[in-house]
Amino acid sequence: MDRDFLIDLFADFGPVTIRRMFSGYGISADGTNFALALRAGLYFRADEATIPQFEAEGSQPFSYQTRTKTVTVNSYWQLPARLFDDSEELSVWARAALAAAQRAALRKRPKARKAAKKVTKKAVPRRSPANRKAVKRRRPGA
């Protein structure tokens, strides 16, 4: 899939930003990434509210092979092939994927900042005014 094809594909959805990512493209709207276009196909963001739709269509979650195992990413599911010919319904699925991505962003906790080390002054015993004068007098050159 190339950039021009993806721009045409999402024409009914609205403006999207397409950026190089991994071996394909990341597709976002309003600053939120909601789809991946990779060699293996087009994957939309999914969550517990939208995964049943993908399952009903016989879609599979995104997965890739490492040297030792197959990794499955349940947050992105392959878009059903029939939607490539129906841009109106594809835009409905894209809106649902964007909503799933926005819900996921809300669930993420902000990263906790490392607490700055408190620098505390060493406690110095207070001197009485009379004692301060005596200390000043003892200093050479004071």
MOZI-V7563 format. One record per helix or strand of 3 or more residues. SS is the DSSP state (~ for helix, > for strand). FROM is the first residue (numbers start at 1). TO is the last residue. If there is no record, write none. Layout:
ss = {SS SS}
from = {FROM FROM}
to = {TO TO}
//
This chain:
ss = {~ > > > > ~ > > ~ ~ ~}
from = {3 17 24 32 41 51 61 70 81 87 129}
to = {9 21 29 38 45 56 65 78 85 107 138}
//
